Amino acid sequence: MTTVNDFLRQLKEKGLAGATVSSYRFVLRNFVDIPLNKQAIERYQCQISHYQSATKRGCLEKLIRYLKETKPELIKHVIIPKVPKRVPKDIPSQDEVKEILQQPDLTTFEGIRDRAMLELFYSTGLRKKELLNLKVDDIDSVKQLVRVNQGKNSKDRIVPISKQSLLWVSKYIEKVRPIMGPKCNHVFVNRFGWEMSANYPYLRVRRYSKNGCHKYRHAYATHLLQNGMKETSLQRLLGHALITTTQIYTKVTINDLKASYIRYHPRDRWRS
């Protein structure tokens, strides 16, 4: 009988990122080593509709697709419910991001490093893992470009970086990083000079606001659209395979437009 471990093993063999496989294993921790039968599948199907996390939904959806390939007689009547992509909440405004960037203590090495990290998140829209994997030679200071290697779904891309953000990143790389005694070629290292752990950027970013790393990616996308960038251009910058993924940010800007309309249109101010 097919087990959850078989499913996870196949994902690993197909080249899914180790961190993602570990996350899926955690989601399915109550079912590892338990044979999958019809009752178990129905239980999974029920769970999908209650999960808000994209990781949890993606895990369970992949599991059902896997079973349709390997055990079609067991799962042929199971339907994966469509879960609409939600508009990100509490995206920091342009003024809020400007204030957050001013917060790191620039009299300390760690403060300069954190400022460079925040600048990169907001100026390039990098995911946390992409920032962690960034190497020194991935920063092209002359052309003002950042090369993203092995991003989500193992895709590479090149994104521009703003001149002001590049100044802070260059200052960190040239002045601060050597003092931290780097023992690897990663751009960002911890105080011992080693590659940062997976959760370290989150802990540093949270020192300056309630926002996690991914909120700056949301802000990056939203602010570009607000300032007139086309969806197709933004799709390439974000590394989205589908334009529909990028379009969740359009919903945010439509909400902004509606608020502006309500504020400035006179009709609702008339009493009759």
C-alpha positions as CSV (number, residue, x, y, z in Angstrom):
1,M,0.0,0.0,0.0
2,T,1.3,3.4,-0.9
3,T,2.3,5.5,2.1
4,V,3.0,9.1,2.7
5,N,6.7,8.3,2.9
6,D,6.5,7.0,-0.7
7,F,5.0,10.3,-1.7
8,L,7.7,12.4,0.0
9,R,10.4,10.2,-1.5
10,Q,9.1,10.7,-5.0
11,L,9.0,14.5,-4.4
12,K,12.7,14.4,-3.4
13,E,13.6,12.3,-6.4
14,K,11.9,14.8,-8.7
15,G,14.2,17.6,-7.3
16,L,11.8,19.4,-5.0
17,A,13.7,21.6,-2.6
18,G,14.7,19.8,0.6
19,A,13.1,22.6,2.7
20,T,9.8,22.1,0.9
21,V,9.9,18.3,1.4
22,S,10.6,18.9,5.1
23,S,7.6,21.3,5.3
24,Y,5.4,18.7,3.6
25,R,6.6,16.0,6.0
26,F,5.6,18.2,8.9
27,V,2.2,18.9,7.4
28,L,1.6,15.1,7.0
29,R,3.4,14.1,10.3
30,N,0.3,12.4,11.6
31,F,0.0,10.2,8.5
32,V,3.6,9.1,7.9
33,D,4.0,5.3,7.8
34,I,0.2,4.9,7.8
35,P,-1.2,3.1,4.8
36,L,-3.4,5.2,2.6
37,N,-6.9,3.9,2.2
38,K,-10.1,5.4,1.0
39,Q,-11.0,6.8,4.5
40,A,-7.5,8.4,4.8
41,I,-8.0,10.1,1.4
42,E,-11.4,11.5,2.3
43,R,-9.8,12.8,5.5
44,Y,-7.1,14.6,3.4
45,Q,-9.7,16.0,1.1
46,C,-11.7,17.4,4.0
47,Q,-8.6,19.0,5.4
48,I,-7.7,20.9,2.3
49,S,-10.8,23.2,2.5
50,H,-9.7,24.3,6.0
51,Y,-6.1,25.1,5.3
52,Q,-5.2,28.7,4.7
53,S,-1.5,28.1,4.4
54,A,-0.3,27.8,0.8
55,T,2.3,25.2,1.9
56,K,-0.4,23.0,3.5
57,R,-2.8,23.4,0.5
58,G,0.0,22.7,-2.0
59,C,1.1,19.6,0.0
60,L,-2.3,18.0,0.1
61,E,-3.1,18.9,-3.5
62,K,0.2,17.3,-4.7
63,L,-0.6,14.2,-2.6
64,I,-4.0,13.7,-4.3
65,R,-2.4,14.2,-7.7
66,Y,0.3,11.7,-6.9
67,L,-2.3,9.1,-5.8
68,K,-4.3,9.7,-8.9
69,E,-1.2,8.6,-10.8
70,T,-0.3,5.7,-8.6
71,K,-3.6,4.5,-7.2
72,P,-6.3,5.7,-9.6
73,E,-8.8,3.1,-8.5
74,L,-8.5,4.4,-4.9
75,I,-8.9,8.1,-5.7
76,K,-10.7,8.4,-9.0
77,H,-13.7,10.1,-7.4
78,V,-11.7,12.6,-5.3
79,I,-11.9,16.2,-6.5
80,I,-9.4,18.8,-5.5
81,P,-11.4,21.8,-4.5
82,K,-10.4,25.1,-6.0
83,V,-9.1,27.5,-3.3
84,P,-8.9,31.1,-4.5
85,K,-5.7,33.0,-4.0
86,R,-6.1,35.5,-1.3
87,V,-4.9,39.1,-1.4
88,P,-2.0,39.6,1.0
89,K,-3.0,41.5,4.1
90,D,-1.2,44.3,6.0
91,I,1.2,45.2,3.2
92,P,3.3,48.1,4.4
93,S,2.8,51.4,2.5
94,Q,5.5,53.2,0.7
95,D,5.9,55.7,3.6
96,E,6.0,52.8,6.1
97,V,8.7,51.1,4.2
98,K,10.7,54.3,4.1
99,E,10.5,54.6,7.9
100,I,11.5,50.9,8.4
101,L,14.6,51.3,6.3
102,Q,15.8,54.1,8.6
103,Q,15.6,52.0,11.7
104,P,18.7,49.8,11.8
105,D,21.5,51.2,13.9
106,L,24.1,52.2,11.4
107,T,26.8,52.6,14.0
108,T,27.1,48.8,14.3
109,F,28.2,46.2,11.7
110,E,25.0,44.2,12.2
111,G,22.9,47.3,11.7
112,I,24.6,48.0,8.3
113,R,24.1,44.4,7.3
114,D,20.4,44.5,8.3
115,R,19.9,47.7,6.3
116,A,21.4,46.1,3.3
117,M,19.2,43.1,3.8
118,L,16.0,45.2,4.1
119,E,17.1,47.2,1.0
120,L,17.5,44.0,-1.0
121,F,14.2,42.6,0.0
122,Y,12.3,45.7,-0.9
123,S,14.3,46.7,-4.0
124,T,14.4,43.3,-5.7
125,G,11.4,41.3,-4.3
126,L,13.7,38.4,-3.4
127,R,12.2,35.5,-1.4
128,K,14.0,34.7,1.8
129,K,15.6,31.6,0.4
130,E,16.8,33.5,-2.6
131,L,18.4,36.1,-0.4
132,L,20.1,33.4,1.7
133,N,21.5,31.7,-1.5
134,L,22.8,35.0,-2.9
135,K,26.6,34.9,-3.6
136,V,28.9,37.9,-3.8
137,D,29.4,37.6,-7.5
138,D,25.6,37.6,-8.1
139,I,25.6,41.3,-7.4
140,D,26.6,43.3,-10.6
141,S,27.3,46.8,-9.3
142,V,28.1,48.1,-12.7
143,K,24.9,47.1,-14.4
144,Q,22.8,47.4,-11.2
145,L,21.5,43.8,-11.5
146,V,21.1,40.9,-9.2
147,R,21.3,37.3,-10.4
148,V,18.9,34.9,-8.7
149,N,20.1,31.3,-9.0
150,Q,17.9,28.4,-8.3
151,G,14.8,30.4,-7.2
152,K,11.5,28.8,-6.7
153,N,11.0,25.7,-8.8
154,S,14.7,25.8,-9.6
155,K,14.3,28.8,-11.9
156,D,17.0,31.5,-12.5
157,R,16.3,35.1,-13.2
158,I,17.9,38.5,-13.2
159,V,16.4,41.5,-11.5
160,P,17.4,45.2,-11.3
161,I,18.3,46.8,-8.1
162,S,17.7,50.5,-7.3
163,K,20.8,52.8,-7.1
164,Q,20.2,53.7,-3.5
165,S,19.7,50.1,-2.4
166,L,22.9,49.1,-4.3
167,L,24.8,51.7,-2.3
168,W,23.9,50.1,1.0
169,V,24.5,46.5,-0.3
170,S,27.9,47.6,-1.7
171,K,28.8,49.3,1.6
172,Y,28.0,46.2,3.5
173,I,29.9,43.9,1.1
174,E,33.0,46.1,0.9
175,K,33.2,47.6,4.4
176,V,31.4,45.3,6.8
177,R,31.4,41.7,5.4
178,P,35.2,41.4,5.5
179,I,35.3,42.4,9.2
180,M,32.8,39.6,9.9
181,G,35.4,37.0,8.8
182,P,33.3,35.3,6.0
183,K,34.0,31.6,5.7
184,C,31.7,31.2,2.7
185,N,30.8,33.1,-0.5
186,H,27.3,34.0,0.5
187,V,26.5,37.7,0.6
188,F,24.9,37.6,4.0
189,V,26.8,35.9,6.9
190,N,26.1,35.7,10.6
191,R,28.4,37.2,13.2
192,F,30.6,34.1,13.0
193,G,31.1,34.5,9.3
194,W,29.0,31.4,8.3
195,E,26.0,31.2,6.0
196,M,22.8,32.3,7.8
197,S,20.3,29.8,9.1
198,A,16.9,29.6,7.3
199,N,15.2,31.6,10.1
200,Y,17.8,34.2,10.7
201,P,16.7,36.8,8.2
202,Y,13.2,36.6,9.6
203,L,14.4,37.3,13.1
204,R,16.5,40.2,11.9
205,V,13.7,41.8,9.9
206,R,11.2,41.4,12.7
207,R,13.4,43.6,14.9
208,Y,12.3,46.6,12.9
209,S,8.6,46.0,12.2
210,K,5.8,43.4,12.5
211,N,6.5,42.4,8.9
212,G,8.1,39.1,8.0
213,C,10.5,38.9,5.0
214,H,7.8,38.0,2.5
215,K,5.8,41.2,3.3
216,Y,8.6,43.2,1.6
217,R,8.1,41.1,-1.5
218,H,4.4,41.9,-1.4
219,A,5.2,45.6,-0.9
220,Y,7.7,45.5,-3.8
221,A,5.0,44.1,-6.1
222,T,2.2,46.3,-4.9
223,H,4.1,49.5,-5.1
224,L,5.4,48.8,-8.6
225,L,1.9,48.3,-9.8
226,Q,0.7,51.4,-8.0
227,N,3.3,53.4,-9.8
228,G,2.3,52.1,-13.2
229,M,4.3,48.9,-14.0
230,K,2.6,46.4,-16.3
231,E,1.6,43.0,-14.9
232,T,3.6,41.1,-17.5
233,S,6.8,43.0,-16.5
234,L,6.1,42.4,-12.8
235,Q,5.5,38.7,-13.5
236,R,9.1,38.4,-14.9
237,L,10.6,40.3,-12.0
238,L,8.8,38.1,-9.4
239,G,9.6,34.8,-11.2
240,H,6.0,33.8,-11.4
241,A,5.2,30.9,-13.8
242,L,1.6,32.1,-14.2
243,I,0.3,35.6,-14.7
244,T,-2.7,34.7,-12.4
245,T,-0.3,34.5,-9.5
246,T,0.9,38.0,-10.2
247,Q,-2.7,39.3,-10.5
248,I,-3.4,38.9,-6.8
249,Y,-1.5,42.2,-6.5
250,T,-3.8,43.8,-9.0
251,K,-6.6,43.2,-6.5
252,V,-4.7,45.2,-3.9
253,T,-4.3,48.2,-6.2
254,I,-8.0,48.0,-7.1
255,N,-8.8,48.3,-3.4
256,D,-6.6,51.3,-3.3
257,L,-8.3,52.8,-6.3
258,K,-11.7,52.2,-4.7
259,A,-10.7,53.9,-1.5
260,S,-9.4,56.9,-3.5
261,Y,-12.7,56.9,-5.5
262,I,-14.8,57.0,-2.4
263,R,-12.7,59.8,-1.0
264,Y,-12.8,62.1,-4.0
265,H,-16.1,61.4,-5.8
266,P,-18.8,63.8,-4.6
267,R,-21.9,61.8,-5.2
268,D,-22.0,60.0,-1.8
269,R,-21.6,63.4,-0.1
270,W,-24.9,64.6,-1.5
271,R,-27.8,63.9,0.9
272,S,-30.3,63.1,-1.8
